[in-house]
Amino acid sequence: MGSVYKRGNKLWLGYIDAAGKQRCVSSGLDVGQEREARKLLEKIEVQVAAGTAPTESGPVTVERFGERWIAERKKLGLRDVKTDEGRLRKHIYPRLGKMALVDVRPRHLITCFKELRTAGVLASRTVHHVYGTLRTLFRDALVEELVDATPCVLTKAQLGKSEDKDPEWRAGALFTREELEALISRDDIPWDRRILYALQGVAGLRHGEAAGLRWRHFDAKARPLCRLIVAHSYDKVGTKTLRSREVPVHTTLGGMLAEWKLRGWVELMGRAPDVDDLIVPSREGAIRSRHHSRNKLIDDLTRLGLRHRRGHDLRRTFITLARVDGARKDILEAVTHSPRGNIMDVYTTLPWASLCDEVVKLRVERRAGDVLPLPRAVGGDEEGEGASTTVRTTVGRSGGRLVSKSWNSHAFPRRQEVEAPGVEPGSASARR
């Protein structure tokens, strides 16, 4: 049984820790607050019995608990731990880090987040993300009985609305069809990055999901389309939603993967891939970093003369273009996201062929040379000589000289396509 005793005008706590050693720590409370000190001692004794008591001397501060909290989350392999750690170090510790965990009140959080909002550095959406990290931290502190109640009770009245810093940015966070085709087609973009862009823009994967794919997750024998098993994010088990899903491989992506496995991967790594090898490893054979991929995407966009966008915008582009091309929203959602919380959605498993039928509606191809989109002709009847047409021109080299080829989508509505090596034709429904 521990004890509460006076030292000067402060109350101290004495107890036996998990190692059987006598410990004496300051409660941070003044003489006259014996009742609160006794409650704190009881909590510490409960933590000692559970093996969760802090080993540091002195009161448990926000920063001290936060460091231990982050370390435990890293051991569990939880997602976004580095992001949470950065939010605490940059925004919370400078303002609240030295405060005892039990002393933090809602008024302190109001002051903290008012500073973050008025500084003009963070977007309001980022401010909400920082608050979400702190709220989770205090929730876990409450579970460990380090605090009696969480101070994280702020609302939009104190935090403001969750909005983008630039309200015009999100509307333009998309690639055009021609831009996507250029990213997966241009020879001056390294082969491995073209595959990464195709996994994001033609299969709708998040960067972590694409980076964590291994060849055992690629089922080339599935029909009517090949199948990707998306069950990892980077090197962690589980996706962002902690649920795996099956993604149909669009015929364009299927041809790219077949060629990449036979030649590109071998050229990059100097050997044939094994089933446990990453589909798109880094040049050192490791998991691709999100920040490195972001920097390389910026380089590639500059090379193509395109404006800056994020890698995640490729996923948004896949969803947008597929819906524009006629894919059903409800079925496409099963390809890109896990089932919703609605029990009917959780209990619904769509046939594989139905998923394939929606994905194959996406009209994205690899182009030879530079894709130059030209405007549609204006005027004329729906059928006949003056009808609106779409002209595509590809520019390349033949025999050392620059040549161009054009075709008219009205005069030649269907072009013969050659199957990529290693990819068998799918069903009629998957090829239409």
RODO-2510 file (C-alpha; in nm, 4 decimals, decimal comma):
residues 432
     n   res          X          Y          Z
     1     m     0,0000     0,0000     0,0000
     2     g     0,1449     0,3370    -0,1000
     3     s     0,1507     0,6578     0,0963
     4     v     0,0900     1,0303     0,0508
     5     y     0,3240     1,2622     0,2388
     6     k     0,4302     1,6258     0,2539
     7     r     0,7535     1,7706     0,1232
     8     g     0,7523     2,1458     0,1634
     9     n     0,4198     2,2734     0,0337
    10     k     0,3784     1,9845    -0,2115
    11     l     0,2360     1,6343    -0,1772
    12     w     0,4497     1,3367    -0,2763
    13     l     0,3580     0,9762    -0,3439
    14     g     0,5385     0,6651    -0,2277
    15     y     0,4693     0,3235    -0,3808
    16     i     0,6311    -0,0010    -0,4929
    17     d     0,6826    -0,0244    -0,8697
    18     a     0,6507    -0,3325    -1,0923
    19     a     1,0187    -0,4186    -1,0310
    20     g     0,9618    -0,4259    -0,6532
    21     k     1,1532    -0,1024    -0,5914
    22     q     1,0379     0,1807    -0,3669
    23     r     0,9542     0,4916    -0,5676
    24     c     0,8886     0,8466    -0,4481
    25     v     0,7412     1,0944    -0,6965
    26     s     0,5836     1,4362    -0,6753
    27     s     0,2097     1,4404    -0,7313
    28     g     0,2240     1,7986    -0,8558
    29     l    -0,0481     1,8809    -0,6016
    30     d    -0,0360     2,1270    -0,3127
    31     v    -0,0816     2,0515     0,0548
    32     g    -0,4550     2,0478     0,1186
    33     q    -0,5258     1,8395    -0,1927
    34     e    -0,4734     1,5098    -0,0137
    35     r    -0,7934     1,3632    -0,1528
    36     e    -0,6818     1,4238    -0,5138
    37     a    -0,3350     1,2917    -0,4306
    38     r    -0,4827     0,9724    -0,2866
    39     k    -0,6857     0,9191    -0,6067
    40     l    -0,3722     0,9686    -0,8148
    41     l    -0,1869     0,7145    -0,6007
    42     e    -0,4670     0,4628    -0,6474
    43     k    -0,4449     0,5068    -1,0259
    44     i    -0,0698     0,4515    -1,0209
    45     e    -0,1113     0,1342    -0,8166
    46     v    -0,3691     0,0067    -1,0674
    47     q    -0,1219     0,0785    -1,3508
    48     v     0,1580    -0,1009    -1,1629
    49     a    -0,0638    -0,4067    -1,1283
    50     a    -0,1507    -0,3880    -1,5002
    51     g     0,2082    -0,3234    -1,6058
    52     t     0,1267     0,0146    -1,7619
    53     a     0,2672     0,2484    -1,4957
    54     p     0,5163     0,5114    -1,6186
    55     t     0,8756     0,4495    -1,5149
    56     e     0,9811     0,8166    -1,5181
    57     s     0,9992     1,0237    -1,2026
    58     g     0,7778     1,3263    -1,1583
    59     p     0,4305     1,3989    -1,2949
    60     v     0,3199     1,2542    -1,6277
    61     t     0,3293     1,5444    -1,8726
    62     v     0,1613     1,5600    -2,2117
    63     e     0,4958     1,5217    -2,3869
    64     r     0,6117     1,2361    -2,1615
    65     f     0,2927     1,0409    -2,2143
    66     g     0,2894     1,1309    -2,5844
    67     e     0,6373     0,9843    -2,6399
    68     r     0,5384     0,6604    -2,4692
    69     w     0,2057     0,6571    -2,6569
    70     i     0,3799     0,6919    -2,9936
    71     a     0,6315     0,4197    -2,9027
    72     e     0,3499     0,1765    -2,8164
    73     r     0,1682     0,2526    -3,1403
    74     k     0,4862     0,1874    -3,3375
    75     k     0,5196    -0,1529    -3,1706
    76     l     0,1630    -0,2355    -3,2741
    77     g     0,2383    -0,1339    -3,6329
    78     l    -0,0538     0,1081    -3,6443
    79     r    -0,1055     0,3306    -3,9464
    80     d     0,0025     0,6949    -3,9657
    81     v     0,2171     0,6772    -3,6503
    82     k     0,4858     0,8984    -3,8035
    83     t     0,2230     1,1505    -3,9063
    84     d     0,0795     1,1546    -3,5520
    85     e     0,4278     1,1929    -3,4074
    86     g     0,4973     1,4886    -3,6326
    87     r     0,1710     1,6587    -3,5388
    88     l     0,2489     1,6254    -3,1678
    89     r     0,6088     1,7455    -3,1987
    90     k     0,5331     2,0414    -3,4240
    91     h     0,2055     2,1693    -3,2851
    92     i     0,1162     2,0197    -2,9451
    93     y     0,4386     1,9823    -2,7450
    94     p     0,5478     2,3475    -2,7933
    95     r     0,2157     2,4607    -2,6444
    96     l     0,1045     2,1875    -2,4025
    97     g     0,3975     1,9476    -2,3757
    98     k     0,5227     2,0576    -2,0301
    99     m     0,1792     2,0522    -1,8685
   100     a     0,0864     1,7627    -1,6416
   101     l    -0,1594     1,5389    -1,8236
   102     v    -0,4139     1,5703    -1,5392
   103     d    -0,4001     1,9521    -1,5510
   104     v    -0,5026     1,9960    -1,9151
   105     r    -0,8487     2,1502    -1,9425
   106     p    -1,0670     2,2418    -2,2409
   107     r    -0,9701     2,6084    -2,1998
   108     h    -0,6063     2,5158    -2,2639
   109     l    -0,7049     2,3405    -2,5854
   110     i    -0,9128     2,6375    -2,6949
   111     t    -0,6078     2,8627    -2,6589
   112     c    -0,3811     2,6109    -2,8323
   113     f    -0,6008     2,5613    -3,1372
   114     k    -0,6887     2,9287    -3,1629
   115     e    -0,3161     2,9924    -3,2064
   116     l    -0,2937     2,7251    -3,4741
   117     r    -0,5919     2,8653    -3,6611
   118     t    -0,4897     3,2317    -3,6504
   119     a    -0,1231     3,1729    -3,7385
   120     g    -0,2298     3,1251    -4,0999
   121     v     0,0202     2,8437    -4,1611
   122     l    -0,2055     2,5381    -4,1396
   123     a    -0,5172     2,4690    -4,3424
   124     s    -0,8301     2,4309    -4,1318
   125     r    -0,8478     2,0664    -4,2387
   126     t    -0,4959     2,0128    -4,0990
   127     v    -0,5969     2,1780    -3,7715
   128     h    -0,8775     1,9225    -3,7418
   129     h    -0,6285     1,6402    -3,8091
   130     v    -0,4011     1,7668    -3,5288
   131     y    -0,6978     1,7802    -3,2937
   132     g    -0,7963     1,4260    -3,3936
   133     t    -0,4495     1,2993    -3,2942
   134     l    -0,4694     1,4746    -2,9564
   135     r    -0,8203     1,3422    -2,8968
   136     t    -0,7008     0,9852    -2,9552
   137     l    -0,4060     1,0429    -2,7194
   138     f    -0,6342     1,1584    -2,4371
   139     r    -0,8762     0,8755    -2,5047
   140     d    -0,5962     0,6263    -2,4426
   141     a    -0,4835     0,8217    -2,1342
   142     l    -0,8380     0,7862    -2,0022
   143     v    -0,8302     0,4121    -2,0705
   144     e    -0,5071     0,3874    -1,8681
   145     e    -0,6780     0,5874    -1,5891
   146     l    -0,4186     0,8635    -1,6083
   147     v    -0,6960     1,1235    -1,6323
   148     d    -1,0483     1,1296    -1,4950
   149     a    -1,1951     1,2782    -1,8120
   150     t    -1,0731     1,3857    -2,1536
   151     p    -1,0501     1,7606    -2,2201
   152     c    -1,1039     1,7014    -2,5933
   153     v    -1,4630     1,8238    -2,6099
   154     l    -1,4127     2,1038    -2,8620
   155     t    -1,6573     2,1566    -3,1487
   156     k    -1,6585     2,3504    -3,4763
   157     a    -1,7278     2,6623    -3,2717
   158     q    -1,3718     2,6398    -3,1358
   159     l    -1,1995     2,4538    -3,4223
   160     g    -1,3707     2,6145    -3,7211
   161     k    -1,4878     2,4303    -4,0306
   162     s    -1,2760     2,1585    -4,1890
   163     e    -1,1856     2,3199    -4,5219
   164     d    -0,8981     2,3252    -4,7698
   165     k    -0,6529     2,6123    -4,7391
   166     d    -0,7091     2,6864    -5,1074
   167     p    -1,0819     2,6393    -5,1844
   168     e    -1,0087     2,6231    -5,5593
   169     w    -0,7475     2,3480    -5,5317
   170     r    -0,9622     2,0366    -5,4936
   171     a    -1,1695     2,1039    -5,8049
   172     g    -0,8536     2,0858    -6,0148
   173     a    -0,6947     1,7893    -5,8367
   174     l    -0,7504     1,5601    -6,1352
   175     f    -0,5657     1,4449    -6,4440
   176     t    -0,7229     1,4529    -6,7881
   177     r    -0,7476     1,1296    -6,9819
   178     e    -0,4626     1,2389    -7,2093
   179     e    -0,2427     1,3326    -6,9112
   180     l    -0,2974     0,9938    -6,7493
   181     e    -0,2197     0,8171    -7,0761
   182     a     0,0993     1,0230    -7,1096
   183     l     0,2119     0,9291    -6,7559
   184     i     0,1770     0,5571    -6,8288
   185     s     0,3041     0,5718    -7,1895
   186     r     0,5949     0,8135    -7,2276
   187     d     0,9313     0,6427    -7,2687
   188     d     1,1133     0,9336    -7,1031
   189     i     0,9412     0,8433    -6,7739
   190     p     1,1202     0,5516    -6,6018
   191     w     0,9441     0,2216    -6,6512
   192     d     0,8946     0,1471    -6,2809
   193     r     0,7211     0,4799    -6,2238
   194     r     0,4906     0,4224    -6,5210
   195     i     0,3783     0,0995    -6,3534
   196     l     0,3254     0,2816    -6,0224
   197     y     0,1171     0,5513    -6,1940
   198     a    -0,0892     0,2833    -6,3710
   199     l    -0,1610     0,1024    -6,0433
   200     q    -0,2916     0,4290    -5,9009
   201     g    -0,4602     0,5735    -6,2104
   202     v    -0,5882     0,2585    -6,3855
   203     a    -0,6599     0,0398    -6,0790
   204     g    -0,7456     0,3152    -5,8280
   205     l    -0,5000     0,2024    -5,5588
   206     r    -0,3675     0,4249    -5,2828
   207     h     0,0087     0,4772    -5,2884
   208     g     0,0655     0,2526    -4,9868
   209     e    -0,1447    -0,0228    -5,1426
   210     a     0,0500    -0,0050    -5,4697
   211     a     0,3839     0,0066    -5,2870
   212     g     0,2920    -0,2989    -5,0768
   213     l     0,1795    -0,5199    -5,3666
   214     r     0,3795    -0,8391    -5,4224
   215     w     0,3643    -1,0721    -5,7190
   216     r     0,1683    -1,3281    -5,5162
   217     h    -0,1104    -1,0689    -5,5008
   218     f    -0,1389    -1,0662    -5,8823
   219     d    -0,3646    -1,3459    -6,0095
   220     a    -0,3015    -1,3629    -6,3842
   221     k    -0,5310    -1,6649    -6,4244
   222     a    -0,8477    -1,4952    -6,3015
   223     r    -1,1167    -1,4356    -6,5630
   224     p    -1,2698    -1,2369    -6,7238
   225     l    -0,9970    -1,0020    -6,5960
   226     c    -0,6841    -1,0636    -6,3920
   227     r    -0,7099    -0,9912    -6,0193
   228     l    -0,5132    -0,7899    -5,7636
   229     i    -0,5502    -0,8835    -5,3957
   230     v    -0,5151    -0,5575    -5,2026
   231     a    -0,4441    -0,6529    -4,8413
   232     h    -0,1415    -0,4444    -4,7403
   233     s    -0,0408    -0,0820    -4,7097
   234     y     0,3347    -0,0484    -4,7517
   235     d     0,4809    -0,3311    -4,5382
   236     k     0,1931    -0,3413    -4,2907
   237     v    -0,0852    -0,5996    -4,2872
   238     g    -0,4144    -0,4316    -4,3675
   239     t    -0,5173    -0,1383    -4,5841
   240     k    -0,6273     0,2049    -4,4646
   241     t    -0,9703     0,0597    -4,3823
   242     l    -0,8116    -0,2593    -4,2373
   243     r    -1,0075    -0,4678    -4,4899
   244     s    -0,8750    -0,6415    -4,7990
   245     r    -1,0449    -0,6196    -5,1357
   246     e    -1,0154    -0,7643    -5,4863
   247     v    -0,9459    -0,5277    -5,7732
   248     p    -0,9977    -0,6213    -6,1406
   249     v    -0,6930    -0,5530    -6,3571
   250     h    -0,7926    -0,3356    -6,6526
   251     t    -0,6693    -0,4754    -6,9858
   252     t    -0,4317    -0,1812    -7,0261
   253     l    -0,2801    -0,2418    -6,6824
   254     g    -0,2734    -0,6171    -6,7425
   255     g    -0,0596    -0,5746    -7,0521
   256     m     0,1751    -0,3396    -6,8673
   257     l     0,2170    -0,5802    -6,5746
   258     a     0,2847    -0,8749    -6,8042
   259     e     0,5538    -0,6841    -6,9931
   260     w     0,6963    -0,5393    -6,6696
   261     k     0,7287    -0,8844    -6,5121
   262     l     0,8979    -1,0359    -6,8180
   263     r     1,1420    -0,7560    -6,8972
   264     g     1,1181    -0,4368    -6,6929
   265     w     1,1428    -0,5890    -6,3461
   266     v     1,4334    -0,8074    -6,4563
   267     e     1,6178    -0,5061    -6,5972
   268     l     1,5601    -0,3096    -6,2741
   269     m     1,6616    -0,5787    -6,0252
   270     g     1,8936    -0,7970    -6,2346
   271     r     1,6998    -1,1202    -6,1808
   272     a     1,3558    -1,2739    -6,2349
   273     p     1,0941    -1,1846    -5,9714
   274     d     0,9820    -1,4276    -5,7032
   275     v     0,6241    -1,4506    -5,5747
   276     d     0,7189    -1,2636    -5,2561
   277     d     0,8964    -0,9804    -5,4386
   278     l     0,7361    -0,6365    -5,4546
   279     i     0,5734    -0,5571    -5,7877
   280     v     0,7149    -0,2036    -5,7880
   281     p     1,0142    -0,2006    -5,5511
   282     s     1,2474     0,0928    -5,5039
   283     r     1,5780     0,0845    -5,6886
   284     e     1,7238    -0,0786    -5,3745
   285     g     1,4490    -0,3420    -5,3660
   286     a     1,2677    -0,1898    -5,0662
   287     i     0,9203    -0,0433    -5,0125
   288     r     0,8700     0,2782    -5,2065
   289     s     0,8511     0,5882    -4,9886
   290     r     0,5485     0,8118    -5,0311
   291     h     0,7645     1,1257    -5,0110
   292     h     1,0151     0,9952    -5,2667
   293     s     0,7326     0,9015    -5,5044
   294     r     0,5810     1,2463    -5,4578
   295     n     0,9070     1,4180    -5,5510
   296     k     0,9513     1,1961    -5,8573
   297     l     0,5940     1,2647    -5,9700
   298     i     0,6673     1,6366    -5,9549
   299     d     0,9759     1,5765    -6,1701
   300     d     0,7743     1,3744    -6,4221
   301     l     0,4979     1,6344    -6,4415
   302     t     0,7615     1,8997    -6,5078
   303     r     0,9135     1,6771    -6,7772
   304     l     0,5719     1,6514    -6,9461
   305     g     0,5006     2,0226    -6,9060
   306     l     0,2040     1,9571    -6,6760
   307     r     0,0994     2,1449    -6,3632
   308     h     0,1615     2,0111    -6,0138
   309     r    -0,0725     1,7490    -5,8663
   310     r    -0,0481     1,4745    -5,6034
   311     g    -0,0141     1,1007    -5,6493
   312     h    -0,3500     1,0530    -5,4747
   313     d    -0,5108     1,2542    -5,7543
   314     l    -0,4445     0,9564    -5,9839
   315     r    -0,6844     0,7538    -5,7704
   316     r    -0,9419     1,0332    -5,7933
   317     t    -0,8878     1,0405    -6,1690
   318     f    -0,9542     0,6665    -6,1988
   319     i    -1,2875     0,6994    -6,0181
   320     t    -1,3867     1,0110    -6,2112
   321     l    -1,3000     0,8815    -6,5597
   322     a    -1,4568     0,5411    -6,4945
   323     r    -1,7854     0,7065    -6,3942
   324     v    -1,7674     0,9408    -6,6939
   325     d    -1,7244     0,6321    -6,9134
   326     g    -2,0394     0,4750    -6,7685
   327     a    -1,9260     0,2710    -6,4656
   328     r    -2,1890     0,2291    -6,1958
   329     k    -2,1049     0,4171    -5,8774
   330     d    -2,2237     0,1471    -5,6366
   331     i    -2,0238    -0,1318    -5,8045
   332     l    -1,7152     0,0838    -5,8609
   333     e    -1,7141     0,1671    -5,4904
   334     a    -1,6638    -0,2013    -5,4121
   335     v    -1,3462    -0,1900    -5,6236
   336     t    -1,1946     0,1205    -5,4631
   337     h    -1,3240     0,1054    -5,1056
   338     s    -1,4246    -0,1454    -4,8411
   339     p    -1,7947    -0,2065    -4,7632
   340     r    -1,9677     0,0719    -4,5770
   341     g    -2,0875     0,0344    -4,2200
   342     n    -2,4399    -0,0440    -4,3424
   343     i    -2,5094    -0,4095    -4,2618
   344     m    -2,6579    -0,4705    -4,6086
   345     d    -2,3344    -0,3488    -4,7716
   346     v    -2,1220    -0,5630    -4,5396
   347     y    -2,3324    -0,8711    -4,6231
   348     t    -2,3204    -0,8060    -5,0006
   349     t    -2,0551    -0,9792    -5,2117
   350     l    -2,0747    -0,8779    -5,5755
   351     p    -1,9905    -1,1339    -5,8483
   352     w    -1,6395    -1,0981    -5,9867
   353     a    -1,7695    -1,0570    -6,3408
   354     s    -1,9819    -0,7606    -6,2300
   355     l    -1,6755    -0,5825    -6,0912
   356     c    -1,4827    -0,6536    -6,4115
   357     d    -1,7635    -0,5199    -6,6301
   358     e    -1,7452    -0,1786    -6,4590
   359     v    -1,3656    -0,1493    -6,4554
   360     v    -1,3284    -0,2369    -6,8245
   361     k    -1,5554     0,0560    -6,9150
   362     l    -1,2645     0,2881    -6,8355
   363     r    -1,1221     0,4082    -7,1693
   364     v    -0,7509     0,4454    -7,1010
   365     e    -0,4776     0,3129    -7,3293
   366     r    -0,1031     0,3224    -7,3693
   367     r    -0,0115     0,5473    -7,6597
   368     a     0,2909     0,5317    -7,8849
   369     g     0,4652     0,8687    -7,8822
   370     d     0,3224     1,1928    -7,7468
   371     v    -0,0542     1,2172    -7,7141
   372     l    -0,1797     1,5473    -7,8538
   373     p    -0,5505     1,6038    -7,7770
   374     l    -0,7269     1,8065    -8,0464
   375     p    -1,0689     1,9755    -8,0076
   376     r    -1,3824     1,8170    -8,1447
   377     a    -1,5182     1,9609    -8,4681
   378     v    -1,8188     2,1848    -8,4179
   379     g    -2,1377     2,1662    -8,6185
   380     g    -2,2781     1,9163    -8,8664
   381     d    -2,5320     1,6418    -8,8379
   382     e    -2,5025     1,3583    -8,5958
   383     e    -2,4231     1,1320    -8,8872
   384     g    -2,2562     1,2275    -9,2108
   385     e    -1,9630     1,4248    -9,3298
   386     g    -1,9948     1,7162    -9,0869
   387     a    -2,0495     1,5091    -8,7728
   388     s    -1,8505     1,5858    -8,4601
   389     t    -1,5416     1,3702    -8,4383
   390     t    -1,2452     1,3255    -8,2107
   391     v    -0,9041     1,3240    -8,3751
   392     r    -0,6041     1,1808    -8,1945
   393     t    -0,2511     1,2284    -8,3225
   394     t     0,0513     1,0336    -8,2068
   395     v     0,3956     1,1643    -8,2817
   396     g     0,6981     0,9352    -8,2960
   397     r     1,0078     0,8500    -8,4964
   398     s     1,0461     0,6078    -8,7832
   399     g     1,3734     0,5577    -8,9673
   400     g     1,5247     0,8578    -8,7921
   401     r     1,2564     1,1042    -8,9045
   402     l     0,9550     1,2474    -8,7207
   403     v     0,6231     1,1043    -8,8356
   404     s     0,2646     1,1405    -8,7203
   405     k    -0,0437     0,9245    -8,7450
   406     s    -0,4013     1,0416    -8,7058
   407     w    -0,7355     0,8673    -8,7019
   408     n    -1,0945     0,9742    -8,6935
   409     s    -1,3108     0,8270    -8,4178
   410     h    -1,6210     0,8598    -8,6385
   411     a    -1,4751     0,6994    -8,9469
   412     f    -1,2891     0,4322    -8,7505
   413     p    -1,4960     0,3703    -8,4365
   414     r    -1,3026     0,0556    -8,3447
   415     r    -0,9312    -0,0079    -8,3827
   416     q    -0,7703    -0,3493    -8,3798
   417     e    -0,5796    -0,4111    -8,0576
   418     v    -0,2987    -0,6583    -7,9994
   419     e    -0,3000    -0,8493    -7,6729
   420     a     0,0085    -0,7943    -7,4579
   421     p     0,2326    -1,0960    -7,4022
   422     g     0,1176    -1,3089    -7,1124
   423     v    -0,2373    -1,1680    -7,1083
   424     e    -0,5121    -1,3844    -7,2462
   425     p    -0,8308    -1,2350    -7,3906
   426     g    -1,1125    -1,1911    -7,1427
   427     s    -1,4801    -1,2563    -7,1948
   428     a    -1,6897    -1,0594    -7,4372
   429     s    -1,8341    -0,8544    -7,1516
   430     a    -1,4848    -0,7650    -7,0308
   431     r    -1,3656    -0,6565    -7,3797
   432     r    -1,6494    -0,4363    -7,4854
***
